[in-house]
Amino acid sequence: MEMLFREMHGAVSQSCLAVRDAIRRERDQLNPEIAFYEKMKNRIATVHIGSSIKLDVGGTVFRTSKSTLTKEPGSMLAAMFSGSIPPGRQDEDGTYFIDRSGKHFGTILNYLRTGVFIQPYDPVSVEELKVELDYYGILSKLYPQAVFVFSDSHDNNGLFYWIGCSMGSLPYTDPASKPNLVTVENGFHQAPSILIGHPTFGRDTPGVCGDAKGKSFTVKFTIKTWFFQPNYYTMSFSGKCVSSWTLYGSCDNGTTWENLSEILNITPNTSSCGSWPITTSHKFNQFRVTPAPMDTCFHAYGLELYGSLSS
């Protein structure tokens, strides 16, 4: 009887394994189809059937959607088509006329559609585009001129606090949650929300021992025209272990890196937030923080930068 039971158990086990392998094969075959379905679903969501808006900009006709035109809060187009102000009269065929040059309106419209801004190569075209961006109320976002002055290690004057406030227009939230302005590539297991920004989101949060060895986190500006020249920065660090790090900046999208500050062997009694000057004549579009040296622990988070932002 026992032998029979063992044989039956073995047969059932083999059947279960066969079923498991079959399910895995089916799953592997379905995964690409599911990914393709999700991709198409997201694309179809951007198709606005029966809700297009027709614009005549200086004689050039454009057709788009209300959601595209209202994508940038505070812009003239958003005000016109969100109901904040009357959009003006329509022609007999429903077209809205805007008495501006249509030469660069397609570039502006594509930016509103995709969130990706592609700057013309020709300097004259860049200046023409800036005039139109200024008219539509979008210039200050794509070509910012802002100065961030350090006051103390817990002030609200820094670049990432400003980004967390959606460029000063909204109450503060985690700047790492603003992918239209900045992205954080994180080699650690900690959430990006504690790596940059305000004390509420990590400026007094100590690092975790061991996890950062050989790793780094990188902050990138999403808008390709943004460059930042830092003159000060703050970091918080642990009071339990020695803290060491290096801050780098890149002006060529991460191809080369300049060492901006190296802090070694801080041994405070309690967790704290410190500040250090930066001396550089360069402007950067990416910043990276690593352990110093790379095979040591880290124990530092909550990066905030001060200096000047420009295009």
N, C-alpha and C positions, 0 to 999 in steps of 0.2 A: 504493500500500500504506500509506504513511504517513497519507494522508488517511483511509483506511478505519479505520486504528487510532485516529486522533483521534476519528472519529465514534463508534466503539465505546466508547472511553474516556469520551466525553461522555455517551453513553447509560447506561453503567454508573454514572457519577457521579450522574446525575439519579435513577436507580433507588435508589441508596444514600441520597440525600437524601430521597426519598419515603418509604423504609422508616424512616429516622431520625425524620421528622416524624410518621409513623404511630405509632411506638413512644412518642414524647413525648406524643401525644394520648391513647394508652392509659394511659400512666403518670399523666397529669393526671386522667383519669377514675377511676383506681384509688386515688389518694392519699386522697380523702375516705372511700372504703370501708375502706381499711386503717386510717385514724385511728379510724373508727367501730368497727371490729372490736377494735382495741386498747382503746378506751374500754370496750366491753362486756366484754371479757376481764377487765379490771381490776375491774369491778364484780362480775362473777360470782365472782371470786376471794374476795370478801368474803361470799359466800353460803355458809353452813355447813350443808349438807344432812345431816340426821340427827345433828347434834352439838350441838343446842341445850341450854341449861341454863335451868331454870325457877326463878325466885327469887320468894319472897313476902316483900316488904319492908313490914312493918307493915300487912299486909292488902291491899296493892296488888301484883298479880302482874306480873312482868317476864320476858321470854324473850330470851335473848341467847346468845352463844357463849363458849367457854372462852378463845379468843384475845382477845376483847374484855375479859373480866374480868381477864386476866393482862397487859394492855397496859402498866400502870404499875408498874414494878419497885419493890418496897419497900412497896406498898400492902397493906392487909388483904385485899382481894379477890384480888390476885395471889398472896398467900401461901396463901389458902384453896384456890384452884383450880389452882395449879401443883404441888401436892404437898408444899409446905413445912410446912403444918400440916393436920390433918384438917379438911375443910369442915363437919363436923357431920352429923347424921342427916338423911335425906330422908324426906318424907312418903310415903304409899303410892303417890302418882302421880309420885314422883321430884322433888318440889319441895323446895328448900332454903329454910328460914325464917330471916329476919334480923329481929330485934326492934328495928327502927328505923323512924322515920317515912319513908314512901314519897313524901312530897310533892316532894322535890327529887332523888330517886334517878334519875329520868329524865334530869335535867340532867347528873348525874355519868356516867350510862351513855352519853349522847350524846357527852360529852367523850372518854370512852375509845374510842368507836367512830371518831370523826372527828379527834381531836386539836385540835378547835376548842372553846374554852370560851366560852359565852355567859352573861354575868352578868345576873341579874335587875335590873330597874330599881328595884324597891321596896327601900328600905334594910332593912326588916325581913326580907324574903326573903333578902337578901344575908347577913345575920347568921345566919339559920336554915341557909342553905346552908353557911356556913363551919363551923358546928358539925358538920354531916354530913361535910364534907370532912375535918375533923380526925379524926373517928371512923374513916374509911376510909383515913387516912394519906396524903391527897393535898393537904391544905391548904397545906403549906409550898412546894409547887411553884407553885400558882396564886396564892397570896397570900404572897409571900416577904417575909421581914424579914432582910436580910443587909447587913453592913458590910464594905467592902473598903478596908483601910488601906495606903497607900503606904509602902514601906520603901526600895527603891532601884529603879533602872531595869530590873533584871533579876530582880526578885523573882517569886514565884508567888502574889501576894496579890490580883491584879486580877480584875475581873468576867469577862473573857473566858477567863482561865485556869480560873476556877470553872465556867464554862459548858463549857469543853473537858473538864472532869472530870465532866460530867453532873451539875452542881450538887454537886460534891464527893464523889460516890458511886463513881466509877470512875477508872482511870488516865487521864492526860491524852491527848487526841487533838485534832486540829484543830477549834476551835470553829465554824468555818464549815461543818463537816460535821454540825452539830446543827440541822437545820431545824425540829425540834419546839420549839427554844428561841430560835434567832436565825437571821435570813437576811441575806445580804450581796448587795446589788445593786451590781454592779461595772461601771463604765464603761470600765475599762482592759482590756488583754488579759492581764494577770497573773492567776493563779489567786487566788480569794478567800482561800485558806489563808495567803497571805503578808500579807494586809491587816490582820488582827486577831490578837491572841493572843501566845503564848509565843515566846521566841527560837528554839526548835526549828523553828517554823513561820513565821519571817520577821522577828523583832524585831531582827535585825541584817542584813536584806536591803535593799540600796539600791534606790531607784526607778530606772526606766528613762527616759532622757532623751527628751523630746518626746512620748511616748505619752500623758501625762496632760493635755496642753493642752486646756482647755475641758471636761474630764471630772471625774468625782467617783466616790466610792463611798459607799454608804449602808448602815448597819447598823440592822436593825429587830428588835424583840422580837416573836417569834411569839405569845407569850401576851399577850393584850390587857390583862391586869390588871397587867403589869409596868411600872414607871416607875423611872428611875434619876436620882438627883441627884449629879452628879459634883463632886469637889473637887480632883482631880489626874488627869493622864494622861501617858502616855509614847508616844513615836514613835521609830522608827529612821530614819536619814537617810543619804544618800550622802556620801562624802568627795570625790567627783570633781567634783561640780557644786554650784551654789548651790541650797539647798533652801528652799522657802517653801510654807506651807499655811494654811488656815483650818479650824477645827473648829466645826461647828454642832450644835445640838440642837433637836429639835422635840417639843413636848408634845401636838400635835394631828394625829398621823399624817402629817406632812410638809406640812401646809397653810402653816404659818409656821415660820421658823427663827430661832433666837437665836445670835448670834456668841459663842462661848465662849472662843475663843483664836485669835489670828492670829500666826503666826511668820514672819518675813521675813528672807530673805538669810542663812541659816546657811551658813558657808563653812569647815567643818572640814577637817583634813588627812586624816583617815581616816573610814571609816564608823563611826557611833556610834549610841547610843540615849540620848535625853534625856528630861527630865521637866519638866512645867510645871503650876503651880496653876490651878485654875478657880474663879472666884467667881460663884456663881449661887444664887438661892433657889428655882429651878424644878426640877421633875422631868420627865424626857423619856422618850419611848418610841422615838425614832429619833435616830441621830447620822449626820452627814455630814462627809466630809473632801474639800476641793477645793484645787486650786492657788491661790496668792495672788500676783498677781491671776490670773483664770481663764485667761488666754492665755499663762501661763508654764509652765515645766516643774515637776515635782513632787518626785521623789526622796525620798519619805517613805512608809513603810509600817509594819506591825506595831503598830497602835493598841491600847493597853490603857487601861482606865478604872478609876478608884478613886472611892469614895464610898459611897452607901447605896442599896440596892434595896428597893423597897416596892411596895405595891399602891395 
